Amino acid sequence: MVDLYVNILIFFISASAILYVALGGADFGAGILEWIVPKELKEAQQNVINKAMGPVWEANHMWLIILVVILFMGFPKAFHVIVVSLHFPLVALLVGIVLRGCAFTFRHYDAVKDETSQKAYSFFFSLSSVWSSIWLGVIAASLTRGLLHAKGQDPYEIYLEPWFGLFPFLMGLFTLTIFTFLACSYLIGETRDERLKSYYQKLVPILNIGVVLLGGLVFLSSYLEPTQFMNSFFTSPFSLACLFLASVLFYFIWFYFKYFSFWMVRVVAAAQVSLILMGWFFVHWPNLIETKEGGLSFYEAAAPEPTLKQLVLALVIGSFFIFPSLFYLLNIFKSKQA
């Protein structure tokens, strides 16, 4: 039964990660877009962000919370190594998320909306969006480097070496580009401003190409890594399949843009990013993390059976409340905007 419980938890981990990237990642990307849109479009950009993010800007972090809780309860051995070795990037990410949430809240709900304060809120909202996106990528890359080590004596070896390097920071830029691409793909169907819509149409193909180029740089930099990420990727049939399908979806994104089918653009963009994430997930399967002592698999890191059973039961029951509640929230908010 332990293996069954672990497999169910793997499903919830995968689903939470994909939903956080596809939904929460687009929220980060919306803040990044504010820094690159022309000045004459900034007000329209802020209006469409407030409209699109209003009901879900905080709810999307739920997927990250679920992911952390599953790791904490279901895979304590891996959780211990991650929070010790990646202490600095995790704290940096949390600071960015909190700062971003505060900036968005004050900008959107402040009773006195003077120009000076609004500029300050917008600056910190965009800055923290860029900051958080990069650190998310750094953390993701660090899990596969093979340098996690929570039992050493040297502070550099424990706290800095696992995440500091070219590969993690290129992965951070890659993540930032993916989030911006998602936000642009989603928001194009939210705005009625034709100038902003035209800007998004020009930007999405550029960002899509940027994802490919930065992905290539991530692969090249992986040659410097102990685990040889690139070799592992191209020897995994599942990762190769995901890469192939993600590449095929380029055609569909450009096709739907040509015929202004913006709902399909959103679906295909989310599917493409999900495939990229799944391809990364399968690189070191069934390992959850790569440490200096070797890979630590989901099954080796699992908690005792009673704990797994209670966690699986809570997640299954909770799913019957979470998804209908989110649908209800979105349905109410959108109906009020119509």
C-alpha positions as CSV (number, residue, x, y, z in Angstrom):
1,M,0.0,0.0,0.0
2,V,2.9,2.4,0.6
3,D,3.8,2.4,-3.1
4,L,0.1,3.2,-4.0
5,Y,0.0,6.1,-1.5
6,V,3.3,7.4,-2.9
7,N,2.1,7.2,-6.4
8,I,-1.1,9.2,-5.5
9,L,1.1,11.8,-3.8
10,I,3.3,12.0,-6.9
11,F,0.1,12.8,-8.9
12,F,-0.9,15.6,-6.5
13,I,2.7,17.0,-6.5
14,S,2.7,17.0,-10.3
15,A,-0.7,18.6,-10.5
16,S,0.1,21.3,-8.0
17,A,3.4,22.2,-9.7
18,I,1.7,22.4,-13.1
19,L,-1.2,24.4,-11.8
20,Y,1.1,26.8,-10.0
21,V,3.3,27.4,-13.0
22,A,0.3,27.6,-15.5
23,L,-1.8,29.9,-13.2
24,G,0.5,31.5,-10.6
25,G,3.3,31.8,-13.1
26,A,1.1,33.9,-15.3
27,D,0.4,36.2,-12.3
28,F,4.2,36.7,-12.0
29,G,4.4,37.3,-15.7
30,A,1.7,40.0,-15.5
31,G,4.0,42.0,-13.2
32,I,6.9,41.5,-15.5
33,L,4.9,42.8,-18.4
34,E,4.4,46.1,-16.7
35,W,8.1,46.8,-17.0
36,I,8.3,46.1,-20.8
37,V,5.1,47.6,-22.1
38,P,5.4,51.2,-23.6
39,K,4.5,54.1,-21.3
40,E,1.4,54.9,-23.3
41,L,0.0,51.4,-22.6
42,K,0.9,51.1,-18.9
43,E,-2.4,52.3,-17.6
44,A,-4.3,49.9,-19.9
45,Q,-1.9,47.1,-18.8
46,Q,-2.6,47.9,-15.1
47,N,-6.4,47.9,-15.7
48,V,-6.4,44.5,-17.4
49,I,-4.2,43.0,-14.7
50,N,-6.5,44.3,-12.0
51,K,-9.4,42.8,-13.9
52,A,-7.8,39.4,-14.6
53,M,-6.0,38.9,-11.3
54,G,-8.5,40.4,-8.9
55,P,-10.2,37.2,-7.9
56,V,-7.3,34.8,-8.0
57,W,-4.0,36.7,-7.3
58,E,-3.8,35.1,-3.8
59,A,-5.7,31.9,-4.5
60,N,-3.0,30.7,-7.0
61,H,-0.4,30.4,-4.2
62,M,-2.6,27.7,-2.8
63,W,-0.9,25.2,-5.2
64,L,2.5,26.1,-3.9
65,I,1.2,25.7,-0.3
66,I,-0.2,22.3,-1.1
67,L,3.1,21.3,-2.7
68,V,5.0,22.3,0.4
69,V,2.6,20.5,2.7
70,I,2.9,17.3,0.7
71,L,6.7,17.4,0.8
72,F,6.7,18.2,4.5
73,M,4.3,15.5,5.6
74,G,4.8,12.9,2.9
75,F,8.5,13.1,2.1
76,P,10.3,14.5,5.2
77,K,13.7,13.3,4.3
78,A,13.7,15.2,1.1
79,F,12.0,18.2,2.7
80,H,14.8,18.5,5.3
81,V,17.5,18.5,2.7
82,I,15.7,21.0,0.5
83,V,14.9,23.6,3.2
84,V,18.5,23.4,4.6
85,S,20.5,23.4,1.4
86,L,18.2,25.9,-0.4
87,H,17.6,28.1,2.7
88,F,18.8,31.3,1.0
89,P,16.8,31.0,-2.3
90,L,13.7,29.9,-0.4
91,V,13.8,32.9,1.8
92,A,14.5,35.2,-1.2
93,L,11.4,33.7,-2.9
94,L,9.2,34.2,0.2
95,V,10.3,37.8,0.5
96,G,9.4,38.4,-3.1
97,I,6.0,36.7,-2.9
98,V,5.1,38.7,0.3
99,L,6.4,42.0,-1.2
100,R,4.5,41.4,-4.4
101,G,1.3,40.6,-2.6
102,C,1.5,43.7,-0.5
103,A,2.3,46.0,-3.5
104,F,-0.6,44.6,-5.5
105,T,-3.0,44.9,-2.6
106,F,-2.2,48.5,-1.8
107,R,-2.2,49.5,-5.5
108,H,-5.6,47.9,-6.1
109,Y,-7.4,48.7,-2.9
110,D,-5.7,51.8,-1.5
111,A,-8.3,54.3,-0.3
112,V,-6.1,57.3,-1.4
113,K,-4.7,56.6,-4.9
114,D,-2.2,59.5,-5.4
115,E,0.3,59.3,-8.3
116,T,3.4,59.0,-6.1
117,S,2.2,56.0,-4.1
118,Q,0.8,54.3,-7.2
119,K,4.1,54.5,-8.9
120,A,5.8,53.1,-5.8
121,Y,3.4,50.2,-5.6
122,S,3.7,49.5,-9.3
123,F,7.5,49.5,-9.1
124,F,7.6,47.0,-6.2
125,F,5.0,44.9,-7.9
126,S,7.0,44.5,-11.0
127,L,10.4,44.2,-9.2
128,S,9.1,41.4,-6.9
129,S,7.5,39.6,-9.9
130,V,10.9,39.5,-11.6
131,W,12.7,38.6,-8.4
132,S,10.3,35.8,-7.5
133,S,10.3,34.3,-11.0
134,I,14.1,34.1,-11.1
135,W,14.3,32.4,-7.7
136,L,11.7,29.9,-8.6
137,G,13.8,28.8,-11.5
138,V,17.0,28.7,-9.4
139,I,15.2,26.4,-6.8
140,A,13.9,24.1,-9.6
141,A,17.4,23.8,-11.2
142,S,19.0,23.2,-7.8
143,L,16.9,20.1,-7.2
144,T,18.6,18.4,-10.1
145,R,22.2,19.6,-9.8
146,G,23.4,16.8,-7.5
147,L,24.9,19.3,-5.0
148,L,22.3,19.3,-2.3
149,H,24.0,18.4,1.0
150,A,22.5,19.0,4.4
151,K,25.1,17.1,6.5
152,G,28.3,18.8,5.7
153,Q,30.5,21.0,8.0
154,D,31.4,23.8,5.5
155,P,28.8,26.6,5.3
156,Y,29.6,27.2,1.6
157,E,29.1,23.5,0.8
158,I,25.7,23.4,2.7
159,Y,24.1,26.8,2.0
160,L,25.7,28.3,-1.2
161,E,27.1,25.6,-3.5
162,P,23.8,23.8,-4.0
163,W,22.2,26.8,-5.8
164,F,24.9,29.2,-6.9
165,G,26.0,28.8,-10.5
166,L,25.4,29.5,-14.2
167,F,22.9,26.7,-14.7
168,P,20.5,27.7,-11.9
169,F,20.5,31.4,-12.9
170,L,19.9,30.6,-16.5
171,M,17.0,28.4,-15.4
172,G,15.8,31.5,-13.5
173,L,15.8,33.6,-16.6
174,F,14.2,30.7,-18.5
175,T,11.4,30.6,-15.9
176,L,11.0,34.4,-16.0
177,T,10.5,34.2,-19.8
178,I,8.0,31.4,-19.5
179,F,6.0,33.3,-17.0
180,T,6.0,36.4,-19.2
181,F,4.9,34.3,-22.2
182,L,2.0,32.8,-20.2
183,A,0.8,36.2,-19.0
184,C,0.9,37.6,-22.5
185,S,-1.0,34.6,-23.9
186,Y,-3.7,34.8,-21.2
187,L,-4.1,38.6,-21.0
188,I,-4.7,39.0,-24.8
189,G,-8.2,37.6,-24.3
190,E,-8.9,39.8,-21.3
191,T,-8.3,43.3,-22.8
192,R,-10.6,45.3,-25.0
193,D,-7.9,47.9,-25.7
194,E,-6.9,47.2,-29.4
195,R,-3.5,48.9,-28.9
196,L,-2.6,46.6,-26.0
197,K,-4.0,43.6,-27.8
198,S,-1.9,44.4,-30.9
199,Y,1.2,44.7,-28.6
200,Y,0.5,41.3,-27.1
201,Q,0.1,39.8,-30.5
202,K,3.6,41.0,-31.5
203,L,5.2,40.0,-28.2
204,V,3.9,36.4,-27.8
205,P,5.9,35.0,-30.8
206,I,9.0,36.9,-29.6
207,L,8.7,35.4,-26.1
208,N,8.0,32.0,-27.5
209,I,11.3,32.2,-29.4
210,G,13.0,33.5,-26.2
211,V,11.8,30.4,-24.4
212,V,13.5,28.2,-27.0
213,L,16.7,30.1,-27.0
214,L,17.0,30.3,-23.2
215,G,16.1,26.6,-23.0
216,G,19.0,25.9,-25.3
217,L,21.3,27.9,-23.1
218,V,20.1,26.0,-20.0
219,F,20.9,22.7,-21.8
220,L,24.4,23.9,-22.7
221,S,25.2,25.2,-19.2
222,S,24.1,21.8,-17.9
223,Y,27.3,20.3,-19.2
224,L,29.0,22.0,-16.2
225,E,26.8,20.2,-13.8
226,P,27.7,17.0,-11.9
227,T,24.5,15.2,-13.0
228,Q,24.9,16.0,-16.7
229,F,21.3,17.3,-17.0
230,M,21.4,17.4,-20.8
231,N,22.5,13.8,-21.1
232,S,19.9,12.6,-18.7
233,F,17.2,14.5,-20.5
234,F,18.0,13.0,-23.9
235,T,18.2,9.5,-22.6
236,S,14.7,9.8,-21.0
237,P,12.0,8.7,-23.5
238,F,9.3,10.6,-21.6
239,S,11.3,13.8,-21.5
240,L,12.0,13.5,-25.3
241,A,8.3,12.9,-25.9
242,C,7.4,16.0,-23.9
243,L,10.0,18.1,-25.8
244,F,8.6,16.9,-29.1
245,L,5.0,17.7,-28.2
246,A,6.0,21.1,-26.9
247,S,7.8,21.8,-30.1
248,V,4.8,20.8,-32.2
249,L,2.6,23.2,-30.2
250,F,4.6,26.1,-31.6
251,Y,2.7,25.8,-34.9
252,F,-0.7,25.7,-33.1
253,I,0.1,28.9,-31.1
254,W,1.0,30.8,-34.2
255,F,-2.0,29.4,-36.1
256,Y,-4.5,30.4,-33.4
257,F,-3.0,33.8,-33.2
258,K,-3.4,34.3,-36.9
259,Y,-7.1,33.5,-36.7
260,F,-7.7,35.4,-33.4
261,S,-8.7,32.3,-31.4
262,F,-7.4,33.7,-28.1
263,W,-9.0,31.0,-25.9
264,M,-7.2,28.4,-27.8
265,V,-4.0,30.4,-27.5
266,R,-4.4,30.2,-23.8
267,V,-5.0,26.5,-23.8
268,V,-2.1,25.7,-26.1
269,A,0.3,28.0,-24.2
270,A,-0.6,26.3,-20.9
271,A,-0.2,22.9,-22.5
272,Q,3.2,23.8,-23.9
273,V,4.5,25.0,-20.6
274,S,3.0,22.0,-18.8
275,L,4.9,19.7,-21.2
276,I,8.2,21.5,-20.5
277,L,7.6,21.1,-16.8
278,M,6.7,17.4,-17.2
279,G,9.9,16.9,-19.3
280,W,12.0,18.3,-16.5
281,F,10.1,16.1,-14.0
282,F,10.9,12.9,-15.9
283,V,14.6,13.6,-16.2
284,H,15.6,12.0,-12.9
285,W,12.5,9.9,-12.4
286,P,11.9,8.3,-9.9
287,N,14.2,10.6,-7.9
288,L,12.7,13.5,-6.1
289,I,16.0,15.3,-5.6
290,E,19.7,14.8,-6.5
291,T,22.1,15.0,-3.6
292,K,25.9,14.5,-3.3
293,E,25.1,11.1,-1.9
294,G,23.1,10.2,-5.0
295,G,19.5,10.4,-6.0
296,L,16.8,10.3,-3.3
297,S,13.7,8.7,-4.8
298,F,10.1,9.4,-3.8
299,Y,9.8,5.9,-2.4
300,E,13.0,6.2,-0.3
301,A,12.0,9.6,1.1
302,A,8.4,8.6,1.9
303,A,7.0,8.9,5.4
304,P,5.6,5.9,7.3
305,E,2.4,4.3,5.9
306,P,-0.1,5.8,8.5
307,T,1.1,9.3,7.7
308,L,0.8,8.7,4.0
309,K,-2.6,7.3,4.4
310,Q,-3.9,10.3,6.3
311,L,-2.3,12.7,3.8
312,V,-3.8,11.0,0.8
313,L,-7.2,10.9,2.5
314,A,-7.0,14.7,3.2
315,L,-6.0,15.5,-0.3
316,V,-8.7,13.5,-2.0
317,I,-11.4,14.9,0.3
318,G,-10.0,18.4,-0.1
319,S,-10.1,18.2,-3.9
320,F,-13.9,17.9,-3.8
321,F,-14.0,21.3,-2.1
322,I,-11.1,23.2,-3.8
323,F,-12.0,22.9,-7.4
324,P,-15.7,23.7,-7.1
325,S,-14.9,26.6,-4.9
326,L,-12.4,28.1,-7.4
327,F,-14.8,27.6,-10.3
328,Y,-17.5,29.3,-8.2
329,L,-15.2,32.2,-7.4
330,L,-14.2,32.7,-11.0
331,N,-17.8,32.4,-12.2
332,I,-19.1,35.1,-9.8
333,F,-16.2,37.5,-10.6
334,K,-16.5,37.1,-14.3
335,S,-20.3,37.5,-14.3
336,K,-20.0,40.8,-12.4
337,Q,-17.5,42.1,-15.0
338,A,-19.7,41.1,-17.9
